[in-house]
Amino acid sequence: MRIFLTGATGYIGSAVLDALLRAGNDVTALVRDPEKAERVARRGVTPIVGELAKPVSYLAAAEGAEAIIHTAYEYSKRGPEVDRQAIDTLLGVASRRTVAGQPACFVYTSGIWVLGDTPTPATESSPLRPISLVDWRPRHERLVLDAALAGVRTVVLRPGIVYGGARGIIGDLLKQGANGLVRVVGDGKNRWPCVYDRDLADLYVRVTTQTDASGVFHANDEADEQVNDIVDAIARHARTKADVRHVPIEEARAKMGPYADALALDQVVRSPRAHALGWAPSLHSVAGNVARLLEEFRTSREAA
Ligand SMILES: NC(=O)c1ccc[n+]([C@@H]2O[C@H](COP(=O)([O-])OP(=O)(O)OC[C@H]3O[C@@H](n4cnc5c(N)ncnc54)[C@H](OP(=O)(O)O)[C@@H]3O)[C@@H](O)[C@H]2O)c1
């Protein structure tokens, strides 16, 4: 399949790129840094050096694709605005291709924080109660899902907290463990829905290439792990046993703003629509795989 991918150098996007290439797809990727573009090109990908906020830099490349996967996100004040601009551009491409009778599909990356606190299991059809950090995100999801009313195949993928390699929230905890002190926001009894990066990437390939897939898909390993279980396992496995410090939510908020509330969410999430596509995660918990994850963490850091 001819696929246009944004965020190919990111945590999620690089795992998705690996999986797309393994499955034999022809990938064109938007990359904003020429050096990173060269790295991507060495892997047989066509890089387009451009910028999400400048649609003219990638519009033509996206127009040639049978599927568009958007994983890029600019972590800045203008992040939501840039994301909206990218959706308008890429969804527009998919809509025009659909009208012209050409194969088209748009896969949008959201996240499970739009569900808010959910101590009872939430599925893909559960109501949204986003925390303030992502209160803009349901509107973007809606834009993508509403395009399906006009016949465009669209997917909203909501990954759990990603683990694997050296990046992301779990990567940060592994790094803190290596440095001897792991910080937890709140009492740590809250549960995080997590997903292994390669399993997540496998789901991206499935929703993109299974041409009857559309709508919302959750992606998590359904381990319902308490944050304390994750950090205790990390602290135990660190080369020198690490300490764990619970930071009161008010103190965490003062330091990191609304991000603290995301880390304090108690979420139990299910992914029935993903399983219905034949998706079966290979890893089922962070705590149960810490030795392996530490190994991956060290290897990824050495390679960086
Ligand atoms: N990681 C998680 O646990 C997780 C869980 C659920 C949902 N999500 C969502 O998934 C999305 C991606 O997250 P991530 O963890 O993969 O982030 P990430 O590692 O920071 O990757 C972001 C990607 O976007 C690219 N990018 C940023 N600004 C850009 C711009 N202006 N123009 C073009 N490319 C740009 C980055 O390129 P550079 O390499 O040049 O920086 C990078 O490839 C976000 O929407 C996030 O909320 C993440």
The ligand as a MOL file (V3000), in Angstrom:
LIG
                    3D

  0  0  0     0  0            999 V3000
M  V30 BEGIN CTAB
M  V30 COUNTS 48 52 0 0 0
M  V30 BEGIN ATOM
M  V30 1 N 3.6130 8.3320 23.7560 0
M  V30 2 C 2.4820 7.9600 24.3310 0
M  V30 3 O 2.4980 7.2260 25.3750 0
M  V30 4 C 1.1540 8.3720 23.7430 0
M  V30 5 C -0.0050 7.7480 24.2160 0
M  V30 6 C -1.2400 8.1120 23.6710 0
M  V30 7 C -1.3080 9.0820 22.6870 0
M  V30 8 N -0.1600 9.6740 22.2510 0 CHG=1
M  V30 9 C -0.2910 10.6950 21.1980 0
M  V30 10 O 0.4410 10.2840 20.0600 0
M  V30 11 C 0.9530 11.4030 19.3590 0
M  V30 12 C 2.4560 11.2270 19.1490 0
M  V30 13 O 3.0660 11.0240 20.3940 0
M  V30 14 P 4.5800 10.5590 20.5160 0
M  V30 15 O 4.7540 10.0810 21.9060 0
M  V30 16 O 4.9560 9.6690 19.3790 0 CHG=-1
M  V30 17 O 5.3460 11.9830 20.3580 0
M  V30 18 P 6.8670 12.2690 19.9310 0
M  V30 19 O 7.7500 11.1340 20.2370 0
M  V30 20 O 7.2090 13.5920 20.5250 0
M  V30 21 O 6.7880 12.4210 18.3480 0
M  V30 22 C 6.2120 13.5390 17.7450 0
M  V30 23 C 6.5250 13.4890 16.2650 0
M  V30 24 O 5.9100 14.6190 15.6400 0
M  V30 25 C 6.9260 15.3220 14.8760 0
M  V30 26 N 6.5780 16.7420 14.8610 0
M  V30 27 C 6.4120 17.5550 15.9240 0
M  V30 28 N 6.0990 18.7850 15.5210 0
M  V30 29 C 6.0940 18.7700 14.1610 0
M  V30 30 C 5.8740 19.7530 13.1630 0
M  V30 31 N 5.5700 21.0230 13.4910 0
M  V30 32 N 5.9400 19.3760 11.8640 0
M  V30 33 C 6.2460 18.0880 11.5310 0
M  V30 34 N 6.4820 17.1140 12.4310 0
M  V30 35 C 6.4090 17.4540 13.7410 0
M  V30 36 C 8.2250 15.0390 15.6130 0
M  V30 37 O 9.3310 15.2920 14.7770 0
M  V30 38 P 10.8200 15.5400 15.3590 0
M  V30 39 O 11.4830 14.1750 15.4120 0
M  V30 40 O 11.4470 16.4460 14.3810 0
M  V30 41 O 10.6670 16.1400 16.7340 0
M  V30 42 C 8.0290 13.5650 15.9270 0
M  V30 43 O 8.2650 12.7750 14.7920 0
M  V30 44 C 0.5590 12.6280 20.1970 0
M  V30 45 O -0.6210 13.1650 19.6870 0
M  V30 46 C 0.3090 12.0350 21.5770 0
M  V30 47 O -0.5880 12.8000 22.3510 0
M  V30 48 C 1.0730 9.3440 22.7600 0
M  V30 END ATOM
M  V30 BEGIN BOND
M  V30 1 1 1 2
M  V30 2 2 2 3
M  V30 3 1 2 4
M  V30 4 1 4 5
M  V30 5 2 4 48
M  V30 6 2 5 6
M  V30 7 1 6 7
M  V30 8 2 7 8
M  V30 9 1 8 9
M  V30 10 1 8 48
M  V30 11 1 9 10
M  V30 12 1 9 46
M  V30 13 1 10 11
M  V30 14 1 11 12
M  V30 15 1 11 44
M  V30 16 1 12 13
M  V30 17 1 13 14
M  V30 18 2 14 15
M  V30 19 1 14 16
M  V30 20 1 14 17
M  V30 21 1 17 18
M  V30 22 2 18 19
M  V30 23 1 18 20
M  V30 24 1 18 21
M  V30 25 1 21 22
M  V30 26 1 22 23
M  V30 27 1 23 24
M  V30 28 1 23 42
M  V30 29 1 24 25
M  V30 30 1 25 26
M  V30 31 1 25 36
M  V30 32 1 26 27
M  V30 33 1 26 35
M  V30 34 2 27 28
M  V30 35 1 28 29
M  V30 36 1 29 30
M  V30 37 2 29 35
M  V30 38 1 30 31
M  V30 39 2 30 32
M  V30 40 1 32 33
M  V30 41 2 33 34
M  V30 42 1 34 35
M  V30 43 1 36 37
M  V30 44 1 36 42
M  V30 45 1 37 38
M  V30 46 2 38 39
M  V30 47 1 38 40
M  V30 48 1 38 41
M  V30 49 1 42 43
M  V30 50 1 44 45
M  V30 51 1 44 46
M  V30 52 1 46 47
M  V30 END BOND
M  V30 END CTAB
M  END
